[in-house]
Each structure stands twice: as C-alpha cells, then as structure tokens.
Amino acid sequence: MTSLEFKQKCIELRRQDFTIAEMVKLLNRSKTSIFYHVQNIPHTPKLIGKIKHELLDRLNKIRPNLKGKSWKNRHCKEFDRWTPDLVNLVAHSIFDGEIHKAGVNYNNRSIVLIENFKTRMKSIYNHEPSVYKTSGDVIRICYFSSELRDLFIKKSNELIDSILFEDIERQRAFLTAFFNDEGSMDFRGKKRQVRGYQHNNEILFLVQKLLDNFNIESKVSTRFHEIIISRRGNLEKFAKEINFSTGLKVNGSRSNSVWKKDLEKREILRMALASYL
C-alpha cells in the first residue's frame, strides 16, 4: 500500500466511524501513523460513543491493578448511601465523563453542566480540578486521583446495577443526567421528539425501563443507538418529570443548526408542546 493509498484508507475508515484502535488492527500500522491522517476529521456522536465503549472495556481489563493512594494526601470520601446528587454525579461520569488510569474527567461545552459536576464532586472530593478547553469549545475538567478513580469505577458499576431498585427521586436524577448529557430536542415542522444517544444499548434499555416508571413511553433503536420519546402525552410527562436543566442550550453556531442561535433545550421543548393544536 502506497503512502497515498494508506492516507486515503485512513480517511475513508474514519468517515465510517472506525476508532484508532480498530484501524490499527485492520491496517496493521501504528496509532501515530493513523492519527496523523485523521486528526482533523471531526468526531461524530457514534464515534464518540465507540471510543467511550473501548475505554470502559480497557478499564474492565486493568481493574485488578488499579489500586493506589494519593501521594498528595488528597483523599476522597467513600459513601454507602445514594442521594440524588450522588446519583447525578456518578451518572454524568458514565455518560459524558471518563474514568481512566489517572483519575476522572468530565467533558461538556455547557458551563451549566460543568459547574453542576464540580459542585456535586465537592461532596466527596473537595479539591479543584484541572481545566482544559478542547476543540469546539468543549471544556474538560480533570480530577487526577487514583483513589477517586477507584471509587468511581466501583460506584458506576454499582449504580447501573441498582438504579432500577432506587426510589423515584434517585431514578429522576439518573434520567436528568442522561438527557442533559446525551439528549436533544428535535422540533422540525410536525416532528417533535426528545432523543438520547448512547452507544451502549444496555444503557438505552435501562433508561427505557426508568422512563416506564414515570409512565413515559419510549422507543429504542439499536441500529442508531438512540432512545426516542414522541407524542404529546409522553413529551408533556417528560417536561414535567425530567426535562432539560435550566441554562442548557443548543449550539446555534453549528453549520447544521436548525435555529441558528443558542436556545435553551427546555424552551425548544416548550415551543414544541405549544405547537400542538
């Protein structure tokens, strides 16, 4: 394969949402060589989901070796009882967060959600994170702590296993985190839908069961890795019981933006409901 053919193949695979790890296996080339050709290609939601899934798989494999103590004497607080705030915090780490060898990260372009994560984190780890700004105005906050990493690995798995048996307020906190991180409001003409994207289909079916507990009907598409809420009655219940957080906006500067300006997601939902005759 010539250099030009290799470059074209990398670009072609990336546009088909192949991850770097997948391309390494397929092309038998190094990560660095592949990354050089695809680094400027934007990540689609599907690709981001696949990357998250790969990360969780790696964590499961290295988990026995992830035992450590903070050399800076920055300790986190263990907890046995789930509160809505703790459910919300750990759920955000599952959706738009990263649990990795060095600690815990959270990524979002919304200042509202970044501040929400920082505020809730203070209840168990009262140290400020490192803050970085990535492409597309996404903010990344990083907590470098082996103790915190171990706690979040344990608690994220525990939350997935137990949330269906928690009370309704804790279930609401989980759903709020999911739709704030992964959700969107699709209101175009007669189309009125709340959608939530997640590459892990097991999470989608878990969200569907939780929505059932609020009498909100939904549909899961395993092909497109999304959950869809439609019809007036279901949207009204969603607006009343879950909704998007105040201040959480769509990015109006995107080239494919329907609104061409920043609007709160809950306001778009309100307009969609008001459009029913």
N, C-alpha and C positions, 0 to 999 in steps of 0.2 A: 504494500500500500504506500503510495507516494505521500509526501507531506501535505500536498493539497487535498488529496483524497481523504487523508486522515482528518484534516481540519473540517472538510465538508461533512464527514461522517459524524464527528463530534457535534456539530451544529444541528444536524438532522436528528440525532438521538435526543439532544437536549430539548428541541422543539416538540418531541414526542413525550416529554416529561420523564426522561431517564435521569436517575441520580448519578452523581460522580461514581459512587461505588458500583452501580450497575454497569456503567460504561467501562470501568476498569476490568471487570470480569469479561465483558463482551469483546473488548478491543485488545486486551492484554497489554495495556500501556499504563504508565504511571499516572497518579492523580494530578501531579503538577502539569504534565503534558496536556492532559484533557482540560483541566481548569483554564489554562491559558487561552483556549479557543472558545470557551463557553462563558467566561466570567461576566461578560456584558449582556448576556441574554437574561431578561427578567424572569424571576421565578413565578410560575402560575400557582394558584391555590392548590391544585392537585400535586404539583411537585413539592411544595412546602409540606403538605401532608405526608408524602412519601419519605421525606427527609426526617420528619418527626418520628415516623414509624421505625425507621432504621436506627435512630438514636435510642429509642426505647428498647429495641432488640439488643443493641450493644450493652445497654445498662443491665439487662437481664443476665447477660453472659458474664459480665465482670462484677456483678453484685457481691459475690463472696469476698472479693478483695477490696471492697470499698469501706474499709473501717479505719477511722482516723480521729484524731483530736486536734482542735485548733491550737496551733503554735503561737497565735497572738492572744490566747486566752479569751477569745470571743465565743462564748457558749450560747447555744440556743436552748429554749425551754421545751421539754417534752410535754405532750398533753395526751390525756386518755379520753377526754370528753369532747365530742364535736359540738361546736357552736356554729351558727350560721356564718359568722365572719371567718372562722377557720375553714369551713366547707368552701366558701367562696375563694379564699386564698389558695388552697391546695388545688381546687378545680382549675383556677387560672393557670397554675403551673403545668397542668396536664394539657390545656388547650393551646395557649399562646406562650407557654413557658418552655424551659429546657432544664432538665435535671442531668447534669453531666459530671465528669470526674472531679472538676474543680469547685462545683457548687450549684447554685440555682440562678437561672436567668429568667427575665420576663421581657417580651418584645411587643410593642404596640406603638402606633402613631398617635393614639389618643392620650392626651395629658390626663384626662379624667381617669382612665383605666390604669395608667402608670401610678398616679397618686393613690388610687384605691389599693393597688397591690402593696405599695410602700407602707401605707397606713396599717393595713392588716398584718403585714410582716412584723411590725414593731411589737406586736403582742407576744411573739415568740423569739424574735431576734432583733434586739434594739441597737443595730449598727447600720449606718448609711451604706447604700450600695454604690458601686462604681457605675457611672452613667456614660453611655456612648450613643452617638447618633449615626445610623446607618443610611443606606440609600433609600430614597422615597420618604424621607422624614420619619422613618421608624426609629423609636427610642428603645435602646436596650439597657436594662438595669441588671447588674450582675452582683450577686452575693457570693463571694469566694469563701466558702466554709465547708470543710469536709463533714463536720457534724450536721450542718443544715442539709447538706446533700443526702446523708444517710436518713435523716428524719423524713425528708420529702419523698424519698424512694419508698420508705415503709408506709407513709401516710397516703400517698397517691394510690397505691395498690389497695390499701385498706378502704379508702373512700369509694373506689369503684365497686368493691365487693359489698359494701354496707349501705350505700346511699338509698337503695330501694327500701331499706328497713328503718331508715331515719324518719323523724316526724316531718310534717308538711313544710315547715319553715326552712329546715335544712335542705329539703329537696328543692324548694324555691331558690335558695342561694346557689345551688349547683346549676340549675337551669339558667339563672341570671348570668352566671359566669360563662356558660356555654354560648348563649346567644349574644352576649356582649363581645366575646372573642371571635366566634365563628359565624355569627348571624348577619343577615342582611334583610332589607325590606325591598321587595320587588313590586313596584307600583307603576305600571305602564298600561295606559288605556284601561281595559277591563281586567287586566291581570293584577291581582292583589295577593301577594304571598310573602310570608316570613320564611326564609330559608336559612339552613345552618349546614355548613360544610365541615366534614371530618373524615379523613382517610380511613380511620379505624371504624369499620362498620359495626363492631360490637358496641362502641360508644354511641353510635346513632340509634341502635335498638334500645340501649339503656335510656337515652333521652326520650325516646318514644314512649317507653313504659312510664317514665316520670311524668310526661305530659298527660298521659291517661289518668293519672291520679288527680289532675286538675280538670278532668273532663274536656281536654283539648285533643281533638283528633288530628293525626298527622300521617304522613306517608314517607317511608324511607326508600330512597333509590340507591341500591348497592352499586349500580352501574356508574352513577355520577357522584357517589359518596356524599349524599346530602339528605337532609330531612326537610320536608315541606309542610307548612301549615297554610291552609287556604280555607275559603268560605267564611262568610261574615260572622257566624256564631263562634267559630274557632278563633278568628282574629280578635273578636271582642273579648273573649276569655283570656287570650294571650295578653292583650293590652292591660287588662285588669289585674291578672295574677302574676305575670312575669315582666313583660315589656323590656325595652332597652333603657339603659341608665340615662339620666338627665345629663346633657352635655356631650353625649356620644354622637359624633357626626359622620356622615359620609364624606368622602374626599371629592369635592367638586372640581378639583384641578386635574383629575384623571382624564385621559383622552376619550374614554368610553363612558364618562359620567352622563347620566340621564338628566341631572338637574343643573349641571354647570356651575354649581355653587355649593358651599358647605351647608348641609341641613342636618338637623338632629334626626336620628333614625326614628325616635318616638313621634316626632312631628310628621314624618312621612307616613307612619302607621296611622296617625290621627287623620291625616288627609285622605288616606285610602279608605278608612271606615266612613268618613263623612261623604265619600263619593257614592256610597250605596243609596239608591233611590228608595 
